[in-house]
Amino acid sequence: SVSGETNFTVTHLNKLKQEGSKIVSITNNTFSTIAKISDLNIPYYVTEEFFEEANVTTQIPVVYILETLAHEIHRLNQ
């Protein structure tokens, strides 16, 4: 999540947390609601960008983080 404040996501994460799920998030704001709900937050720092009303903030850091995690998990499972 870029903002870490998406109502739909916050609502569902709270429900999952109440059911005992562990929450890992990737957000652009370590002080966001989603980051605070999470057991582990992986932050990235980019400037939010908007075109008209659309949030067009790059997601490249998130892709990099996910690819790095996948490679590490694969390496550990060898």
Backbone as XML, in Angstrom:
<?xml version="1.0"?>
<chain id="A" units="angstrom">
  <residue number="1" name="SER">
    <atom name="N" x="0.846" y="-1.184" z="0.000"/>
    <atom name="CA" x="0.000" y="0.000" z="0.000"/>
    <atom name="C" x="0.885" y="1.239" z="0.000"/>
  </residue>
  <residue number="2" name="VAL">
    <atom name="N" x="0.553" y="2.192" z="-0.843"/>
    <atom name="CA" x="1.323" y="3.432" z="-0.852"/>
    <atom name="C" x="0.988" y="4.238" z="0.397"/>
  </residue>
  <residue number="3" name="SER">
    <atom name="N" x="-0.284" y="4.513" z="0.607"/>
    <atom name="CA" x="-0.667" y="5.347" z="1.754"/>
    <atom name="C" x="-0.718" y="4.554" z="3.050"/>
  </residue>
  <residue number="4" name="GLY">
    <atom name="N" x="-1.077" y="3.282" z="2.951"/>
    <atom name="CA" x="-1.267" y="2.480" z="4.157"/>
    <atom name="C" x="-2.564" y="2.790" z="4.871"/>
  </residue>
  <residue number="5" name="GLU">
    <atom name="N" x="-3.490" y="3.431" z="4.153"/>
    <atom name="CA" x="-4.739" y="3.868" z="4.775"/>
    <atom name="C" x="-5.987" y="3.427" z="4.015"/>
  </residue>
  <residue number="6" name="THR">
    <atom name="N" x="-5.864" y="2.533" z="3.059"/>
    <atom name="CA" x="-7.011" y="2.105" z="2.264"/>
    <atom name="C" x="-8.041" y="1.424" z="3.164"/>
  </residue>
  <residue number="7" name="ASN">
    <atom name="N" x="-9.261" y="1.993" z="3.226"/>
    <atom name="CA" x="-10.293" y="1.501" z="4.148"/>
    <atom name="C" x="-10.599" y="0.022" z="3.959"/>
  </residue>
  <residue number="8" name="PHE">
    <atom name="N" x="-10.753" y="-0.416" z="2.718"/>
    <atom name="CA" x="-11.057" y="-1.820" z="2.433"/>
    <atom name="C" x="-9.985" y="-2.730" z="3.021"/>
  </residue>
  <residue number="9" name="THR">
    <atom name="N" x="-8.735" y="-2.384" z="2.782"/>
    <atom name="CA" x="-7.620" y="-3.203" z="3.260"/>
    <atom name="C" x="-7.529" y="-3.184" z="4.778"/>
  </residue>
  <residue number="10" name="VAL">
    <atom name="N" x="-7.671" y="-2.015" z="5.380"/>
    <atom name="CA" x="-7.614" y="-1.888" z="6.843"/>
    <atom name="C" x="-8.699" y="-2.746" z="7.487"/>
  </residue>
  <residue number="11" name="THR">
    <atom name="N" x="-9.910" y="-2.680" z="6.956"/>
    <atom name="CA" x="-11.030" y="-3.462" z="7.501"/>
    <atom name="C" x="-10.728" y="-4.958" z="7.458"/>
  </residue>
  <residue number="12" name="HIS">
    <atom name="N" x="-10.239" y="-5.435" z="6.327"/>
    <atom name="CA" x="-9.967" y="-6.866" z="6.188"/>
    <atom name="C" x="-8.755" y="-7.306" z="7.004"/>
  </residue>
  <residue number="13" name="LEU">
    <atom name="N" x="-7.747" y="-6.461" z="7.099"/>
    <atom name="CA" x="-6.589" y="-6.810" z="7.928"/>
    <atom name="C" x="-6.980" y="-6.914" z="9.396"/>
  </residue>
  <residue number="14" name="ASN">
    <atom name="N" x="-7.827" y="-6.004" z="9.865"/>
    <atom name="CA" x="-8.291" y="-6.072" z="11.258"/>
    <atom name="C" x="-9.035" y="-7.378" z="11.512"/>
  </residue>
  <residue number="15" name="LYS">
    <atom name="N" x="-9.879" y="-7.792" z="10.563"/>
    <atom name="CA" x="-10.612" y="-9.055" z="10.709"/>
    <atom name="C" x="-9.634" y="-10.234" z="10.749"/>
  </residue>
  <residue number="16" name="LEU">
    <atom name="N" x="-8.681" y="-10.254" z="9.842"/>
    <atom name="CA" x="-7.687" y="-11.332" z="9.821"/>
    <atom name="C" x="-6.865" y="-11.358" z="11.107"/>
  </residue>
  <residue number="17" name="LYS">
    <atom name="N" x="-6.502" y="-10.185" z="11.604"/>
    <atom name="CA" x="-5.713" y="-10.082" z="12.840"/>
    <atom name="C" x="-6.510" y="-10.663" z="14.012"/>
  </residue>
  <residue number="18" name="GLN">
    <atom name="N" x="-7.811" y="-10.333" z="14.085"/>
    <atom name="CA" x="-8.669" y="-10.846" z="15.152"/>
    <atom name="C" x="-8.790" y="-12.367" z="15.086"/>
  </residue>
  <residue number="19" name="GLU">
    <atom name="N" x="-8.671" y="-12.923" z="13.884"/>
    <atom name="CA" x="-8.759" y="-14.376" z="13.710"/>
    <atom name="C" x="-7.420" y="-15.065" z="13.947"/>
  </residue>
  <residue number="20" name="GLY">
    <atom name="N" x="-6.391" y="-14.276" z="14.299"/>
    <atom name="CA" x="-5.101" y="-14.855" z="14.643"/>
    <atom name="C" x="-4.063" y="-14.879" z="13.537"/>
  </residue>
  <residue number="21" name="SER">
    <atom name="N" x="-4.378" y="-14.285" z="12.402"/>
    <atom name="CA" x="-3.413" y="-14.266" z="11.292"/>
    <atom name="C" x="-2.249" y="-13.337" z="11.598"/>
  </residue>
  <residue number="22" name="LYS">
    <atom name="N" x="-1.086" y="-13.699" z="11.101"/>
    <atom name="CA" x="0.081" y="-12.819" z="11.149"/>
    <atom name="C" x="0.035" y="-11.949" z="9.897"/>
  </residue>
  <residue number="23" name="ILE">
    <atom name="N" x="0.286" y="-10.667" z="10.062"/>
    <atom name="CA" x="0.181" y="-9.715" z="8.961"/>
    <atom name="C" x="1.558" y="-9.160" z="8.616"/>
  </residue>
  <residue number="24" name="VAL">
    <atom name="N" x="1.924" y="-9.281" z="7.341"/>
    <atom name="CA" x="3.146" y="-8.678" z="6.814"/>
    <atom name="C" x="2.711" y="-7.686" z="5.750"/>
  </residue>
  <residue number="25" name="SER">
    <atom name="N" x="3.213" y="-6.463" z="5.836"/>
    <atom name="CA" x="2.819" y="-5.442" z="4.870"/>
    <atom name="C" x="4.031" y="-4.754" z="4.266"/>
  </residue>
  <residue number="26" name="ILE">
    <atom name="N" x="3.807" y="-4.185" z="3.095"/>
    <atom name="CA" x="4.795" y="-3.347" z="2.425"/>
    <atom name="C" x="4.103" y="-2.011" z="2.201"/>
  </residue>
  <residue number="27" name="THR">
    <atom name="N" x="4.574" y="-0.973" z="2.880"/>
    <atom name="CA" x="3.935" y="0.336" z="2.758"/>
    <atom name="C" x="4.961" y="1.435" z="2.543"/>
  </residue>
  <residue number="28" name="ASN">
    <atom name="N" x="4.456" y="2.560" z="2.080"/>
    <atom name="CA" x="5.289" y="3.739" z="1.875"/>
    <atom name="C" x="5.230" y="4.657" z="3.099"/>
  </residue>
  <residue number="29" name="ASN">
    <atom name="N" x="4.603" y="4.200" z="4.168"/>
    <atom name="CA" x="4.435" y="5.037" z="5.355"/>
    <atom name="C" x="4.487" y="4.152" z="6.603"/>
  </residue>
  <residue number="30" name="THR">
    <atom name="N" x="5.582" y="4.216" z="7.330"/>
    <atom name="CA" x="5.744" y="3.346" z="8.506"/>
    <atom name="C" x="4.814" y="3.711" z="9.659"/>
  </residue>
  <residue number="31" name="PHE">
    <atom name="N" x="4.169" y="4.862" z="9.578"/>
    <atom name="CA" x="3.251" y="5.291" z="10.633"/>
    <atom name="C" x="1.791" y="5.115" z="10.227"/>
  </residue>
  <residue number="32" name="SER">
    <atom name="N" x="1.551" y="4.450" z="9.111"/>
    <atom name="CA" x="0.189" y="4.270" z="8.612"/>
    <atom name="C" x="-0.569" y="3.239" z="9.442"/>
  </residue>
  <residue number="33" name="THR">
    <atom name="N" x="-1.875" y="3.235" z="9.266"/>
    <atom name="CA" x="-2.725" y="2.270" z="9.960"/>
    <atom name="C" x="-2.333" y="0.840" z="9.601"/>
  </residue>
  <residue number="34" name="ILE">
    <atom name="N" x="-2.114" y="0.578" z="8.324"/>
    <atom name="CA" x="-1.747" y="-0.774" z="7.897"/>
    <atom name="C" x="-0.417" y="-1.196" z="8.504"/>
  </residue>
  <residue number="35" name="ALA">
    <atom name="N" x="0.549" y="-0.303" z="8.516"/>
    <atom name="CA" x="1.855" y="-0.625" z="9.115"/>
    <atom name="C" x="1.704" y="-0.934" z="10.600"/>
  </residue>
  <residue number="36" name="LYS">
    <atom name="N" x="0.858" y="-0.185" z="11.287"/>
    <atom name="CA" x="0.659" y="-0.392" z="12.725"/>
    <atom name="C" x="-0.070" y="-1.699" z="13.024"/>
  </residue>
  <residue number="37" name="ILE">
    <atom name="N" x="-0.998" y="-2.092" z="12.162"/>
    <atom name="CA" x="-1.725" y="-3.348" z="12.341"/>
    <atom name="C" x="-0.793" y="-4.540" z="12.130"/>
  </residue>
  <residue number="38" name="SER">
    <atom name="N" x="0.178" y="-4.373" z="11.267"/>
    <atom name="CA" x="1.042" y="-5.470" z="10.825"/>
    <atom name="C" x="1.985" y="-5.964" z="11.913"/>
  </residue>
  <residue number="39" name="ASP">
    <atom name="N" x="2.249" y="-7.259" z="11.872"/>
    <atom name="CA" x="3.271" y="-7.836" z="12.737"/>
    <atom name="C" x="4.653" y="-7.473" z="12.210"/>
  </residue>
  <residue number="40" name="LEU">
    <atom name="N" x="4.750" y="-7.341" z="10.894"/>
    <atom name="CA" x="5.999" y="-6.932" z="10.247"/>
    <atom name="C" x="5.650" y="-6.003" z="9.103"/>
  </residue>
  <residue number="41" name="ASN">
    <atom name="N" x="6.248" y="-4.830" z="9.096"/>
    <atom name="CA" x="6.076" y="-3.886" z="7.993"/>
    <atom name="C" x="7.414" y="-3.696" z="7.301"/>
  </residue>
  <residue number="42" name="ILE">
    <atom name="N" x="7.407" y="-3.827" z="5.990"/>
    <atom name="CA" x="8.592" y="-3.558" z="5.184"/>
    <atom name="C" x="8.346" y="-2.219" z="4.503"/>
  </residue>
  <residue number="43" name="PRO">
    <atom name="N" x="9.056" y="-1.183" z="4.935"/>
    <atom name="CA" x="8.802" y="0.140" z="4.358"/>
    <atom name="C" x="9.626" y="0.396" z="3.100"/>
  </residue>
  <residue number="44" name="TYR">
    <atom name="N" x="9.091" y="1.218" z="2.250"/>
    <atom name="CA" x="9.851" y="1.771" z="1.133"/>
    <atom name="C" x="9.518" y="3.257" z="1.082"/>
  </residue>
  <residue number="45" name="TYR">
    <atom name="N" x="10.380" y="4.020" z="0.508"/>
    <atom name="CA" x="10.222" y="5.469" z="0.568"/>
    <atom name="C" x="10.299" y="6.074" z="-0.822"/>
  </residue>
  <residue number="46" name="VAL">
    <atom name="N" x="9.154" y="6.465" z="-1.353"/>
    <atom name="CA" x="9.088" y="7.176" z="-2.625"/>
    <atom name="C" x="8.100" y="8.326" z="-2.479"/>
  </residue>
  <residue number="47" name="THR">
    <atom name="N" x="8.263" y="9.317" z="-3.300"/>
    <atom name="CA" x="7.347" y="10.453" z="-3.293"/>
    <atom name="C" x="6.060" y="10.047" z="-4.001"/>
  </residue>
  <residue number="48" name="GLU">
    <atom name="N" x="4.929" y="10.309" z="-3.360"/>
    <atom name="CA" x="3.655" y="10.006" z="-3.999"/>
    <atom name="C" x="3.452" y="10.945" z="-5.176"/>
  </residue>
  <residue number="49" name="GLU">
    <atom name="N" x="2.946" y="10.383" z="-6.280"/>
    <atom name="CA" x="2.693" y="11.171" z="-7.481"/>
    <atom name="C" x="1.247" y="10.976" z="-7.914"/>
  </residue>
  <residue number="50" name="PHE">
    <atom name="N" x="0.633" y="12.072" z="-8.358"/>
    <atom name="CA" x="-0.753" y="12.025" z="-8.815"/>
    <atom name="C" x="-0.860" y="12.616" z="-10.211"/>
  </residue>
  <residue number="51" name="PHE">
    <atom name="N" x="-1.720" y="12.019" z="-11.022"/>
    <atom name="CA" x="-2.079" y="12.566" z="-12.323"/>
    <atom name="C" x="-3.572" y="12.777" z="-12.271"/>
  </residue>
  <residue number="52" name="GLU">
    <atom name="N" x="-3.978" y="14.043" z="-12.309"/>
    <atom name="CA" x="-5.361" y="14.414" z="-12.059"/>
    <atom name="C" x="-5.715" y="13.862" z="-10.679"/>
  </residue>
  <residue number="53" name="GLU">
    <atom name="N" x="-6.657" y="12.932" z="-10.567"/>
    <atom name="CA" x="-6.998" y="12.398" z="-9.242"/>
    <atom name="C" x="-6.436" y="11.001" z="-9.011"/>
  </residue>
  <residue number="54" name="ALA">
    <atom name="N" x="-5.722" y="10.473" z="-9.988"/>
    <atom name="CA" x="-5.213" y="9.101" z="-9.894"/>
    <atom name="C" x="-3.835" y="9.068" z="-9.249"/>
  </residue>
  <residue number="55" name="ASN">
    <atom name="N" x="-3.656" y="8.148" z="-8.316"/>
    <atom name="CA" x="-2.350" y="7.951" z="-7.699"/>
    <atom name="C" x="-1.517" y="7.106" z="-8.660"/>
  </residue>
  <residue number="56" name="VAL">
    <atom name="N" x="-0.454" y="7.700" z="-9.180"/>
    <atom name="CA" x="0.412" y="7.006" z="-10.142"/>
    <atom name="C" x="1.808" y="6.792" z="-9.558"/>
  </residue>
  <residue number="57" name="THR">
    <atom name="N" x="1.883" y="6.688" z="-8.251"/>
    <atom name="CA" x="3.159" y="6.459" z="-7.574"/>
    <atom name="C" x="3.762" y="5.144" z="-8.054"/>
  </residue>
  <residue number="58" name="THR">
    <atom name="N" x="5.039" y="5.161" z="-8.335"/>
    <atom name="CA" x="5.710" y="3.958" z="-8.832"/>
    <atom name="C" x="5.606" y="2.803" z="-7.835"/>
  </residue>
  <residue number="59" name="GLN">
    <atom name="N" x="5.449" y="1.615" z="-8.376"/>
    <atom name="CA" x="5.410" y="0.400" z="-7.565"/>
    <atom name="C" x="6.675" y="-0.436" z="-7.754"/>
  </residue>
  <residue number="60" name="ILE">
    <atom name="N" x="7.656" y="0.117" z="-8.447"/>
    <atom name="CA" x="8.906" y="-0.606" z="-8.693"/>
    <atom name="C" x="9.581" y="-1.055" z="-7.395"/>
  </residue>
  <residue number="61" name="PRO">
    <atom name="N" x="9.624" y="-0.226" z="-6.337"/>
    <atom name="CA" x="10.241" y="-0.714" z="-5.092"/>
    <atom name="C" x="9.525" y="-1.942" z="-4.517"/>
  </residue>
  <residue number="62" name="VAL">
    <atom name="N" x="8.211" y="-1.996" z="-4.663"/>
    <atom name="CA" x="7.444" y="-3.134" z="-4.150"/>
    <atom name="C" x="7.793" y="-4.398" z="-4.939"/>
  </residue>
  <residue number="63" name="VAL">
    <atom name="N" x="7.884" y="-4.273" z="-6.246"/>
    <atom name="CA" x="8.262" y="-5.414" z="-7.084"/>
    <atom name="C" x="9.652" y="-5.911" z="-6.690"/>
  </residue>
  <residue number="64" name="TYR">
    <atom name="N" x="10.575" y="-4.996" z="-6.475"/>
    <atom name="CA" x="11.933" y="-5.366" z="-6.066"/>
    <atom name="C" x="11.913" y="-6.120" z="-4.731"/>
  </residue>
  <residue number="65" name="ILE">
    <atom name="N" x="11.167" y="-5.605" z="-3.761"/>
    <atom name="CA" x="11.077" y="-6.249" z="-2.444"/>
    <atom name="C" x="10.497" y="-7.657" z="-2.584"/>
  </residue>
  <residue number="66" name="LEU">
    <atom name="N" x="9.410" y="-7.801" z="-3.341"/>
    <atom name="CA" x="8.785" y="-9.117" z="-3.514"/>
    <atom name="C" x="9.709" y="-10.093" z="-4.236"/>
  </residue>
  <residue number="67" name="GLU">
    <atom name="N" x="10.403" y="-9.611" z="-5.268"/>
    <atom name="CA" x="11.344" y="-10.490" z="-5.974"/>
    <atom name="C" x="12.494" y="-10.914" z="-5.066"/>
  </residue>
  <residue number="68" name="THR">
    <atom name="N" x="12.996" y="-9.992" z="-4.266"/>
    <atom name="CA" x="14.084" y="-10.305" z="-3.337"/>
    <atom name="C" x="13.633" y="-11.342" z="-2.314"/>
  </residue>
  <residue number="69" name="LEU">
    <atom name="N" x="12.428" y="-11.176" z="-1.770"/>
    <atom name="CA" x="11.889" y="-12.150" z="-0.820"/>
    <atom name="C" x="11.725" y="-13.521" z="-1.478"/>
  </residue>
  <residue number="70" name="ALA">
    <atom name="N" x="11.205" y="-13.550" z="-2.693"/>
    <atom name="CA" x="11.010" y="-14.821" z="-3.396"/>
    <atom name="C" x="12.344" y="-15.523" z="-3.644"/>
  </residue>
  <residue number="71" name="HIS">
    <atom name="N" x="13.349" y="-14.769" z="-4.060"/>
    <atom name="CA" x="14.670" y="-15.367" z="-4.288"/>
    <atom name="C" x="15.260" y="-15.926" z="-2.993"/>
  </residue>
  <residue number="72" name="GLU">
    <atom name="N" x="15.095" y="-15.192" z="-1.908"/>
    <atom name="CA" x="15.645" y="-15.642" z="-0.624"/>
    <atom name="C" x="14.917" y="-16.891" z="-0.123"/>
  </residue>
  <residue number="73" name="ILE">
    <atom name="N" x="13.604" y="-16.912" z="-0.255"/>
    <atom name="CA" x="12.837" y="-18.096" z="0.147"/>
    <atom name="C" x="13.264" y="-19.302" z="-0.690"/>
  </residue>
  <residue number="74" name="HIS">
    <atom name="N" x="13.416" y="-19.096" z="-1.980"/>
    <atom name="CA" x="13.869" y="-20.183" z="-2.861"/>
    <atom name="C" x="15.251" y="-20.681" z="-2.434"/>
  </residue>
  <residue number="75" name="ARG">
    <atom name="N" x="16.157" y="-19.754" z="-2.156"/>
    <atom name="CA" x="17.513" y="-20.121" z="-1.734"/>
    <atom name="C" x="17.482" y="-20.930" z="-0.440"/>
  </residue>
  <residue number="76" name="LEU">
    <atom name="N" x="16.661" y="-20.511" z="0.515"/>
    <atom name="CA" x="16.580" y="-21.202" z="1.804"/>
    <atom name="C" x="15.970" y="-22.595" z="1.677"/>
  </residue>
  <residue number="77" name="ASN">
    <atom name="N" x="15.139" y="-22.787" z="0.674"/>
    <atom name="CA" x="14.479" y="-24.083" z="0.481"/>
    <atom name="C" x="15.284" y="-25.052" z="-0.370"/>
  </residue>
  <residue number="78" name="GLN">
    <atom name="N" x="16.461" y="-24.671" z="-0.774"/>
    <atom name="CA" x="17.320" y="-25.552" z="-1.592"/>
    <atom name="C" x="17.886" y="-26.673" z="-0.754"/>
  </residue>
</chain>
